Amino acid sequence: MIALGILASVAGIGFFCWLLFTLAVYALPFFAGVTVGLWAYDTGAGPIGGVLVGAFAAGVTWGLAQFIFTSVRSMWIRLAIALAFAAPAAVAGYHATLGLTKLTMPSEGWQIAFSVIGAVAVGATAWTRLVAMAPPGQSGHALARR
C-alpha cells in the first residue's frame, strides 16, 4: 500500500510538471486576464462580469501577441514579445519549483538552487514554444542569431 502511495505521488508530481511546462507560455495572458478581471470586479461588474472581462482580456493578449510575433519582421520587436512571455513563465516556474522543493528538501539553499533551475527550464520552454510559432523560413535559431 505504501508503494502505491509513492507511485501515485511521483505520478502526480510528474503530471503537474508536465502541466507547468505545457501552460508556461500562457502565464502572461493569464496574469493580464486576472488583473483586468479583478479590476472589472472592483469597478462593479460582479463576479460573472469580472470572469468574462478577464477571459476576454487574456484572449486578446494572447491573440494580439501571437499576431504581432508572427507578422512583424523586426527582430527586436519579436525578441521583446518573446521575453515578455518568457519572463512571467520563468517567475511562475520558480515559484512552482520552490513549492515542490519546500515539500521535499529541508535546506533552504538547495530549495533556491533547484527553484532557479526550474525557472530557467520553464522560461526556456516558454521561449521555445513561442519561437516555434515563427513563420516558415524564420526559425527560432534565426531569431537567436540576429
JOLIN-V219102 format. One record per backbone hydrogen bond with DSSP energy under -0.5 kcal/mol. NH is the residue of the N-H (numbers start at 0). CO is the residue of the C=O. Records with the same first field share a line. If there is no record, write none. Layout:
NH: CO + CO
This chain:
4: 0
5: 1
6: 2
7: 3
8: 4
9: 5
10: 6
11: 7
12: 8
13: 9
14: 10
15: 11
16: 12
17: 13
18: 14
19: 15
20: 16
21: 17
22: 18
23: 19
25: 22
26: 23
29: 25
30: 26
31: 27
32: 28
33: 29
34: 30
35: 31
36: 32
37: 33
38: 34
39: 35
40: 36
41: 37
42: 38
43: 40
44: 39
45: 40
48: 44
49: 45
50: 46
51: 47
52: 48
53: 49
54: 50
55: 51
56: 52
57: 53
58: 54
59: 55
60: 56
61: 57
62: 58
63: 59
64: 60
65: 61
66: 62
67: 63
68: 64
69: 65
70: 66
71: 67
77: 73
78: 74
79: 75
80: 76
81: 77
82: 78
83: 79
84: 80
85: 81
86: 82
87: 83
88: 84
89: 85
90: 86
91: 87
92: 88
93: 89
94: 90
95: 91
96: 92
97: 93
98: 94
99: 95
100: 96
101: 97
102: 98 + 99
103: 99 + 100
104: 100
110: 106
111: 107
112: 108
113: 109
114: 110
115: 111
116: 112
117: 113
118: 114
119: 115
120: 116
121: 117
122: 118
123: 119
124: 120
125: 121
126: 122
127: 123
128: 124
129: 125
130: 126
131: 127
132: 129
133: 130
137: 134
142: 138
143: 139
144: 140
145: 141
